[in-house]
């Protein structure tokens, strides 16, 4: 409990601050490449649900930052093309190497996120979770998570949630070290990338029984924050 409640946050502050300093040249180079290849804005931001506030019982909504990985290309009707068509080769490389995630170090430093934890998904998914799945928000979301380390985007949503819940049950310093090690290995070995378009992840449609989903969706109309509009020229990567 000491690690979960105190030490983990202290390490997040120290390591994210150090990483922002050490990786500042990389951040600048990636930002320049994004500007050259995709234009502006360089940073994509979107509201995501964070840790459940014990006072309100609701997820704290925060603005997540990533490097942009899609174009603003529109069809003849003036509507943005499907995200699969707007994700360029450059954007795919950013995602496959996880370089697009580097701005989330700011989220960690601010306290919105942790280095390790369940990945922050879309606000619009909140009413679709079962009560068990929603427990993934009992801790701060992470830059990387056990589900990403174990299968990235090749496993089902149910498998991802199962790994998230297993992580929360086993949360410890050694568990976080294990997740970081597995994440580094998967990035360098390019594990969990199934195809050229695998970085565009199918949206979560819900896995609760019909009656339970209907109740959750009704409650969410008053309890859950409304999904934010996507930043122009970008679409969410849920993984």
Secondary structure, DSSP 8 states (H G I E B T S, - for coil): -HIIIIIHHHHHHHHHHHHHHHTHHHHHHHHHHHHHHH-S-SEEEEEEEEEEETTTTEEEEEEEEEE--B---B-TTSSB--HHHHB-HHHHHHHHHTGGGTTHHHHHHHTSEEEESS---BGGGGGG--HHHHGGGGS-EEEE-HHHHHTTTSS-HHHHHHHHHHHHHH-SHHHHHHHHHHHHHHHHHTTT--STTTTS-------S-HHHHHHHHHHHHHHS-------TT------
